[in-house]
Amino acid sequence: MTTIEFVSIGDSGNANDEPDSNGLEFGSVDYSYKIAKYEITFGQYVEFLNAVAKTDPHGLFNPGMQYDKLLNGITRTGEDGDYSYSLVDFDSTNKPVTYVNFLDAIRFTNWINNGQGNASTESGAYLITTAELVGAKRKNNVITYKAKGRLDLMVGDQAQMSGLIGRGFEARSTIESVVNRKRYTYITIENNGRNGKATGDGTLTVIPAIHNSGAKYWIPTENEWYKAAYYNPELNSGKGGYYDWATQSDSTPGNTLGDAPNQANIRTSTRFTNSEFLPKPDPLIGPNMLTSVGSFSNNASYYGTFDQDGNVTEWNESIYDPSSAFGDYNGSINGTRSKRGASFYNPDPGTASRDDGLMPNDAGYAAGFRLASASDLFPANNLSSGTNKESAIPSASSSTKTSSSKKVSVDKNKPLVYSGVLSSANELWPTSTPATGNIKLTLNKKHTKATYKLKIIGLDFGKWFDGQPRTSDQGDDVAGMHFHHAPFYTVGDVNIGLINPNQENDLRLSYNNDTTMWTLKGKWTNSDRSVLSLKDSLQYIYQGELYTNIHTERVALGEIRAQFSPLPQSAAARLMADIAPYTKSTSPHLSGHSADTYPHLEDHCEETSHQSEDCCHEITDANVQESASGADWLTGLDGKDVFCFDSVSDSRFKRSDRDRIKNFDGGEDVINLRGLDADSTREGLQAFTWIGDQSFTPSTPGQLRYRNGVISADLNADLRADFALRLLGSPALTSENFLL
């Protein structure tokens, strides 16, 4: 029988703490309640698994619990239907469970609430509704999902949708409306993606926003958790107040095990609790970074809880509001639940941050939880000890700025180009992975726009592209991608979220089935919903301190990373052309292709003709310029230029949305349209038909014409142009000026 020790939290009606950086206040609770003295442990969770997960359709066991030697604690043996779970070793018994997402946590809570044993995990404190999705459509920033059955759902419930085919329909948000009609239920959520429809079948999972009113146990709300960690009614001459740390201190703790005051399992400026910085801790080797709950014996909060700062970050019941960067999930607000508390790798207390610096992910890396309960269930042990930001690895977080103070001389009146190689070797904790790639970022002449392009193999962006993973390995699924700022081999805050959160509306993805390469490109401007604006990020770009980090389900801290380093324009034009160093990977994405099948991208383009979505750089002796979404000014340089377009949004027919190309040389310059689908009425990527200056003809989508300096194309045979761009000076063109 799993037992959990609780402490009582009284002092009802206490005031909130001071506002945080977003102006939000936390900590006020106007009722008494109880909260678990310790985080839920591996020992408690293994009892849960053995009781309910002989088969494991909900994925309550995560392989990281067994194989990540920095955080492991549970081993699974046997076959589906007869799974058995045991502790990795005796020391794992009282270490906090991790690799649990919010659904895992509430299923454990339901099991405890319902009396354990073979009790249900799908109802109790939280009613979890699961149904089959049969379609969806998005119009005017609202997605309507169609689910089988007349479901008992409420506005404000949090819904998660997956499995449908269509970009942006993998979503998680609060329900805006519910309609039952015949044998179906229709729900709507907000989403800022493009209008469109999803096909295929999917899964809908709905969780109530808060626990049931009659629940015996639940995941603590953000205010309940915050008060238990930081409030002391005796501060300020008995008026009450809050500490910065859950160790009853306003100063950063040390990390020495034992009974010394103000200590916690966090990283300091000199070491981790269980490891030196070098050699770097390795998920394949260890050491285990967790400590048994309560190991820092003289460091309870005022109410007697342990490790609310330190060990693992902890799930809260509260849904993130739109002001939180990590509240956005694939273009939808209210996408996830709050997490609080410093962890073994994160030096910021829960008072400083609503999360641990990582986007929520399905694996629940380094995330744990504790329970709350009603105040009258049973007596509690009310300990009230009166014990009294730094980076372990230098960090550029808001509390510990370490951005380089060096002054870099740049010409702020000309385009600048930065590049880098994406590799696990650039991560603080390198892992063994086949994933790799390269990146390029170009600032325009006025440095008011940054266009970027990434080419990556070995990872799976499928659920963000069209909702369909490209491999069966869930571990290679991308969980998030961001631009951060910090010098090499240090960690820093997010400047802008590209995936989870999706703060850059111009991001586009394409996939090449032959090379299994993903191409991501977009445009970052000051109008984007970034954490730090482009204008304020320029100092980091100039200094070479902007980097991109790609998080996956198997490596939530980041699987591959690259620093944006200055690059001469002549070299930048060729940067993306050659993928030979990457096609030698042992990635499962490249199975069936030999190491020299595609030694050069231009060879591949020639072989596959228009079927390639990756041919912008097939002419490697040219200056390559790529359009981003919206109206752009492109200028021809000395020598041959290739201007690339792969989306209608790059340059629409409306005058204000058209790209303009200056200094186009009709004798040698080329416009590459091989990445742009010429026929929106058919599946796949269709080629254009050159018609010179003739008019469009009926029933013939994909016609491309040039008249009076304007290149235009009809993509759906309605005799109206959908795509257009302007060539200043109206140079003479022939079909030889195009790659179609």
N, C-alpha and C positions, 0 to 999 in steps of 0.2 A: 504494500500500500504506500503510495507516494505521499509524503508529508511535506508541508511547506510552513515555515515559521513566519508569522506576521508581527508587525509592530503597529501600535495605534497612532493615528494622526489626529490630534484635537485642534484646539485654538481656532474654532470655526469663525469665519468672517474676517480673516486676516486680509490685509491689503495686498495688492500686487507688488511685484518688484518694479524697479524703475524701467522705463521703456527701453527696448533694445534698439538696434540700428535701424530697424524698419518701423519704429514707433509702436511696437506691440508690447503688451504687458502680460506677465504670467505670474502664477503663484497663488492667486486668491481662490480659496475654497470655502464655501459657507456651510459645510456639514462635516461631521466626523467620519472617518473611514479607516481602513487598515491597508497596509502595503507590505509586500513581502520583504523580509529583512535582507534576503540575498537574491541574486539572480537565479533563474531556473538553471539547474546544472545538467551536465551530461548524464549523471546517475539517475536523475528524475526523468529525463527525456528518454533514456533507453528503456525504462519501465513502460513509458507511453508507447514506444514503437513496438515492443514485444506484445503489448495488449491489443493494438489496433492495426498494425502494419505487416501482418503475415503476407498479404498482398499490399502493394503500396500505390494505388492509383493516383493519390494526391501528391506523391513525391515528398512525403514527410521526412524521409531520409535523403540527405544530399551527399553525394560522393565525397565532397570536401570534408565532411565530418570524419572520413576515414583516411583520405589520401593527402590532404594538406597538412603537412607535419608541423606547420606553425600553429594550427588551430584544431587539430584532430582530437577525437575523444571517443568515437563509436565505430565499431566494425560490423558490417553486415555479411552474413553467410547464407547459403542455401539458395533455392530457386523461388521464383514468384509463386506465391501460394503457401510457401513454407519458409519464408524469411525468418532469420533469427538474428538478434542484435546483442552485442556485448561491448563492454568498455575496452578501449585500446590497452589500458593498463589501470592499475589500482589508483594511480594519481589522478586519473581523469574523473573520478567519481564526483568530486566537488568543484571541478572547474566549470565555468559557465558554458552552457551550450551555445554554439554559434552555427552559422549557415542555416538560420531559420528566417524565412520571410514572414510577412505579417499574417498571411493565411495559415502558415504552420503554427504561429503563436496562438491564433484564436481557435484553431482546432484542438490544440493542447488545452486551452482554457475551457472549451466546451466539455472535453473529457473529464477534467477536474470538476467542473460544475455539475456534471451528471453522475458523479460517483465513481468514476474510473472503471476498471474492469473492461467489459466489452461495450461500454456506454458509447453513445453516438458522438461523433466529432462534428456533425453538420448542424446541430441545433443545441440550444441551451442558453448560454450567455449571448451567443450570436447565431442567428438563423442564416445559414449559407445557402443560397439558391443557385443551382446549376441548371442550365438549359441549352438546347441546341439552337444556334443561330442559322438562319436560312437566307439572309441577305441584309444589305445595308445601303444607304445612299447618303451623300453629303451635299448639302445645298446651303449657301449663305451662312457658312460657319456653324452649321448644325448637322450632326449625324443622326439619322434615324435607323435603329437596328430592329430587325424583325426576328422574334424568337418563337419557337414552338411552345404551345401551351398557354393557358391563362394564368399568368404568374402573379403572385401576391407581392408586388414591389411598391416602394414608396419613393416619392421625390426626395432627393437628398441621400438615398442609398448610394454606395460606391460600387460601380459596375466595372468589370474587366472583360474585354472582348478580345478574342484571338482566333486565328485559323482562317478567317475570310481572306479571299484573294483581292487585293486592292491596296494601293498605297495609303497609309495613314489610318486604316481601319483597325489596326492593332492599337487599342486605346484603353485608358483607365481614367475614369472621371466620375463625378457625381451625376445622378440622373436628374434631368430637367423636367421631363414629363413622362407619364405612363398611360398607355391606352390599351385596354383589352378589347380585341375585336375578333369574334368567332373563335377560332382555335389558336389564335396568335396573340402575342403581346408585343407592343411597339414602344420602345423607349428612345428618348433623345438625350444627347449630350452636346456640350459646346466643343467645337474643334476648329482650328484655324486653317485646315487644309483646303485644297482645291476641290471644287465641285466634282462629283463622280459617283460611281456605283461600285459596290463590292459583289463578288460572286463566290460560289462555293458554299461550303458548310463551315461553321465555326462553333466556338463555345462561349457562352455567357456565364460569368460567375459574379454574383452580387452579394455584398456584405453590408449590413446596416452601418450607418454612420456612427452609431453609438450602441453600447450593449443594452440588452433588454432590461427594463426597469426592475424585473424580479431576479436578476442575475445574482448569484452568490459570489462569483469571482469574475473578474474582467481584466483587460489590459488597462493600466492606469491612463487617465486622460493626461494631457500635457500639464495642466494646472496641478493635478494630484501628484504627478511625478516630480514636478518642479518644487512644490512646497515641501515634500518629504525630503528632498535632497538639500535644499538651501535655506529654508526658513528657520529662524530662531526667535521665539516670542520674547526672549529676554534682552535682545539687542536694543540699542537706542533707549536705554533707561526704561525698559519694559514696554516700549511701544511696538517692538518687533522689527525685524529686518531680515536681510538676506546676505549670505556669504557668496563669494564668487565661486568657491569650490565646495563640493559635497563632503570635504574633510573638515568642515567648520573652519575654513580659512579663506582669507582674501589673497594669499600669496600662492604661487605655483608650488605644488607638492614636489617632494623628491620621490624616488621609487625604490627605497630600501625596504625589503621585507622585514616584518617583525612588528614590534610595538612602539616604534618611534612615531611621534606625532607628525601630522601633515605629510603622509606618504600615500602613494597610489600606484597602480600598475599603468603608468603612462610612460611615454618617452620624454626624457629630459634632454638638455643640451649635450650630455656626455654619453648616454647609453640608454638601452631598453632595460626593463626590469630583469629579464631573463637572458639578455644577450648584449654583447658589445656591438658597436656599429660594424666593425670589420673583424672577420669576414662577414659579409652581409648574410642575414638569415635567409634561408632557402626553403621554399615550400616543399621541395623534394627531400630535404635533409633535416630541417629543423633549425634551432630548437623550438619546442612548443612555447609560445609567447604568453599563454594564459596562466593565471595563478588561481589557486583555490579561493572560493568566495570567502571573504572575511579574513584573508591572510594578513592584511594590514590592520591588526587587531585593535589599535588605538585610534582608528580613523573613521568612526561612525558619524553619520549626520546627527543633528540634534535629536531627531526622533529615533535613531538607532539603526538606520539602514547602512549597508556597506556596499562599496564599489559602484555607487551611482556615477561617480567619475572614476574611470579606470576599468581595465579588463576589456569589456565589450560595450559598444554603444547599445542603447535599449529602445525598443519600439514603444511608442505611445499610441493611444487609441485615436487621438485627434487627427483630423485630416488637415494637411497643409492648406493654407489659404493661398490665393493667387500671388501674394507678395513674396512668397518663397520661391527661389530659383528652382528648387527641386520639386515644387508642386506641379510643374508642367510635365506631362507625359505624352510624348508624340503629338503635341499640338493641343492637348486638352488640359484645362485647369483642374485643380483638386485631384491630382493624379495619385497621391500616395499619402501615407501616414507619417507623422513626425517621428524622429529619432532624437534622443537626447543623451548627453554624457560623453566625457572623454573616454578614449579607449587606449589599448596598449600602444597604438601607433599614432594617436591623435592627441596633441598637447593642449587642445582648447576645451575648457569646461563647458558643461551644458548650459551655463548662463550666457555664454558668448555665442553659441551657435545652436540652431534648431536641428542640425544634423551633424554628421561626422565628416563632412567634406566629400562624401561619396554620394552619387546618385543612388536611390533605392534600386535594388536589382533582385531578380527572381531567386537568386541563390542566397541572399541574405548574408553576404560575407561580413564577418566580424560583428554581426548584429545578434543580440540576445534579447531577453525580456525578463520582467518580473510581473507578478500579479498584484492586483488590488482586490479588496473584498469589503463587504459591508461591515460596519463597526460592531454589530451585535451577534456575529456568528459564533465567536468563541473568544476566550481570554487571549491577550497578546502579551508578548514579552517586551516591555517598554524600556529598552536601554536608552540612556541619554548621556553619552559620554561627552565631556567638555574639552576635547582637544582643541588645542588651539582652535607668462606663456612663452613656455619656451619650446624649441623644436629639438627633437632628438636628432633628426636629420635636418639641417638648416632649412627653414621653411619661409615661404613668402606669404604666409597667411596674414589676415588683417591684424592679428594680435602680435605677430612677430615678423615685421617686414625685414626681408633680407635682400631686396632688389639691389643689384649692383649700383654703386654710387659713381661708377666710371662715366665720364662724359664721352659720348660717341659723336663724331662729326659726320653729319649726313647732309646731303643736298636736299632741302625740303621743297624744291621746285622741279623735281624730275621723278619719274617712276623709279621705284626701288623693288628689288626682287630678293626673296629669301627662300631657302629650301632646306630640306633635311631628309634623312633616311629613317623610316620607322622600324624600330627593332626592340626586342626585349632587352638587349644589352644596355639600352638607355634608361631602363626602369631602375628604380632604387633597389627593388628585389627582382632580379632577372629570373625568368622561368624558361623552361624548355618548350619552345613553340615553333611551329612552321610559319607563323604569321610574319609578314614583313611588307614593306612598301616604301613609297616616297611621297614627299609633299612639296608644294610650291605655293608661296603667297606673294602677290604683287600689289604694291601700293600705287595708286594712280598718281598723276603729276602733282595734284594738290594735296595728296595724302588724306583724302576724304572718303576713299573707298578702297577696300582690300579684297581682291578676288583671290580665291584659293582653289587648289586642286590637290586631291589625294588619290593615289593608286595603291590598292592593297590586295594581297592574296593571303589565304590562310585563315580568314575570319568570315563570318556569315552575317551580312546586313539584311538578310531576307525579310525579317519581320518589319523592318522600317521601310523597305522598298515596296513590297506588294503583299506583305503578310505571310509569305511562304518561305520558310527556311530552305537553304540550298543543300544542307547536309543533315544527316541524322544525329550528329553530335551537338547536343544542346550546349555543351561547354564553350563552343566557338561562337555562339550567338553574341553579337555586340549588345552590351547593356547600356552603353553611353559613350559619348565622344565630346570632348571639350577643348577649348584653347585655354591654357593657364599661363601664368607668368612666374618664372623663377629661373635662376641660373642652372647650368647643367648639373645633374645629379642632386638637385634639391627639389622640394615640392612647393607648390604655390597655389594661390586661390584661382578660381575660375574667372576668366574674362568674359567668355561667351559659351553657352551650351549649344552645340550643334545637334546632338542627339541626347535626349533625356537629361536636361530639358532641351526642348526644341525652340531655341530663341532666334534662329536665323531662318527666316521664311524662304530664302532663296536657295537653300540647300537642295541639290538634286543628286540622285544616285542612278547609276547604270551598272549593268552586269554583263560580262562577256562569257558566254557559256563555254567557249573554246579554251580560253586561258584561265577561266574561273577568277578573273580579276574584277574587283569592284572599283569604280571611278566615282568620286564624290567631288562636287564642285559647287561653289556658291559665291556670294558677294556679301561682305560685312560693311555696313555703313553705320553712321551715328543714329540712324532711325531704328535700328534693330533693338530688340528687348534684351540687350546684353547686361550682364552683371556690371561690367566695366565698359564704358563706351569705347568705340574705336579711337576717338580723340584722346581719351585718357590712357589708352593702351599703346599709343605710338612710342612713348618712352621705352617700353619694354621691347617693342619690335626693333627699334633702332639699336638697342643694346644686345640683341640676340637672345633675349630672355623669354620671348613668347615660345611656348611649346604646345604640342597637341598630345593628348593622352587618350588611348582607346581602351575602354573597360569592357570586359567580357563576363559571361556568367561563371567561367572557371577562374578568372583572375580579376576580381572586382577592383583591386587597387590599380590595375592597368596592365594590359598584356604587352602592348607595344607603344613606344613613345618616340617623338622626334622633336628636336629643337629647330626653330626657324633661324637659320644662319644666313648672313648676307651672301649674295651670289651675283656675279657679273651678269649683265643682260645676255651677252653672247652665249654663256654657258647655260643660262636658264632656258634658252630656246630649245636646247637639246636634252634638258634634264629628264623629261618623261619618255623619251624616244626608245630607250633600250631597257627591256625588262629581263634580259638574260640573267643577271645576278639573282633574280627572284624566282625564275621558273625552274631552278635547280632544287627548290624546296621539296621536302618529303610530305608536304601538306596533303591531307586527304582530298582537298579541293582540286589537286592536280593529278589524281589517279588516272592512269590510262594515257598519260602524256610523258614522253621521255624528256630528259633534261635539255636536249637540243631540238625539241619539236618547234619551238618558237624562239630562236636565238635573237631575233630582232622583231620589234613590233611592226616595222614596215613590211617585212616578209609576210607576217600574218595577215595584214590588211590586203595584200595582193592575193593571197590564197583564198580568203573568205569573201572578198569583194565587199558588197554593202552590208553583209550580215554582221560585220563587226561594229560595235558601238565604241570602239577604243582606238580609232584610227586618226585622231587629230594630229598626231605627230609622225605620220608615215613619211612625210618629207622632212628628212633630218637635217638638210642643209639650209633651213629657212628659219626666219623669225616667226615663232608661233604665238598668235594672240587669240585668246578664247573669250568669247562673250559670256557675260553673266546675265542673270534675269534683269529685265528692265532696260531702259535706254542707256547705251554706253557710247562713248567717243573712243574710236580705235584709230590709231595713226600708223601708217606704213613707215617702216624703218629702212635703212640702207640695205640693199640686197632683196632677196626674195622674201615675201611675207605670206603666211597662211593664216587666214581668219576663220575660226572654227565656231560653229553653231550646232547645238544638239537639242534644243528645246524651243518650242514656239514662244515661250516666255522670254527667250533671249532678245527677241526683236519682233514685236507685234506690228500689225498693219497700221494701227492708230499712230498718227504723226508723233505724238508725245512719247510713245513707247518704242519708237524705232531707234535702232543703232545707226550711227553715222561713221563712215570710214573716210578718213582723210589720207591723201597721198597714195591712193591705190594705183599701182602700175599695171595697166592692162597687158603689158608685154610679158610679165613674169609672175605677178601675184596671183594667189589662188584663194577661193572661198570654199571651205570644206563643209558640206552639208550631209556627210555620210552618217553622222550621229543623230540626224533629225529625221523623224518618221514622215515620209511624204504623203502617206494615206492614212488618215485617222479612222477610216471606215473599216480597216482590215487589221487583223492581228499581225504582230511582228513589226519589223523595221523595213519599210519600203523605200525604193529609190525614186528620185525625182526624174521628170522628163523635161528637157530643155526645149522651149518653144520660141526663143528669141524675143521679139517684141510683139508677137501675136496675142490675140485675146484668148482667155480661157474658153474651153469648149465643154459642153455638158457631159456628165457621166464619166469624167476623166480626172479623178483626183491626182494630185502630185505634179501638176504642171508648174513649171518655173519660167518666169519671163523677166525681161529687163527692158524698161521703157523710161526715158527721161531721167536717167540716173537712179531709178528705184528698182531694186530686185524684189519681186513678190512671188508668192506661191499660194495656190488654192489647195488646201489639204483635204477637203471633203466634197469637192465637186459641186459646190453651191454657186460657183461663178464669182465668188468674192474672195479676195486675198485674206489669208489668215496670218501669214508671215511676210515681213518686208524689212528691208534695210536700204539706207541711202548712201550712194557713193558720191562724195563731193567732187564737183568738176565733171561729172557724167562721162567717165572714160569709156572707150569702146570695149565691149566684152564679147566673147564667144563662149561656146561650151567648154573650151579648153581652160577657161578661168575657173572652172568648178570641179570639185570632186563630188559626184552625185551618187 
